Amino acid sequence: MYLEDWIKGHVMTAPQARRIDVEPEPLLGDRVFDYADAFEVDAARPDDRTAEQLARVALEQAPAAVRVLVWRVHRHVLRGQQGPLGSPEHVFGFTIVHREPDAVVLHEASPLLDAHLVIRRRLPTRVSVATFLTFHRPRVTRALWVVVGPLHRRVAPLLLERAAATGAAPAPAPR
């Protein structure tokens, strides 16, 4: 077998996340949110990781520069009250408020807003993330979100794509 054939059999196109309609989220009850968005991505191969494992890959294994950017924005701009890094009850400082194999709900509180992230394995090859925000100081938070929102809408799908791309290993090359 030639190296080029092996590469062709093992190199896949990176999954592309897409924005989707936000659906009512039963895990969050009947709360009203000031902002919500959602993204999903299809992986090339089935992936048996839990929603929590996917969230950890997306947030905790992102490139260092992205982790620093996200941490600083949450901590210093949005004034989030993150939990400890590396804790089994937190994902990148977000508190795990609900977990099951196919869904995890992460929460972060701040004086400005409450943020809920819901990561779901919708199919063995599809994962989604939805962000739900409740503004405590609407005028201030809306002004901040004018700047932070576009960054969030760029970073969230990239992290989702990266988590999907690190999924199940490709099948071994035929001999």
Secondary structure, 3 states (H helix, E strand, C coil): CCHHHHHHHHCCCCCCCEEECCCCCHHHCCCCCCEEEEEEEECCCCCCCCHHHHHHHHHHCCCHHHHHHHHHHHHHHCCCCCCCCCCCCEECCEEEEEEECCEEEEEEECCCEEEEEEEEEEECCEEEEEEEEEECCHHHHHHHHHHHHHHHHHHHHHHHHHHHHCCCCCCCCCC
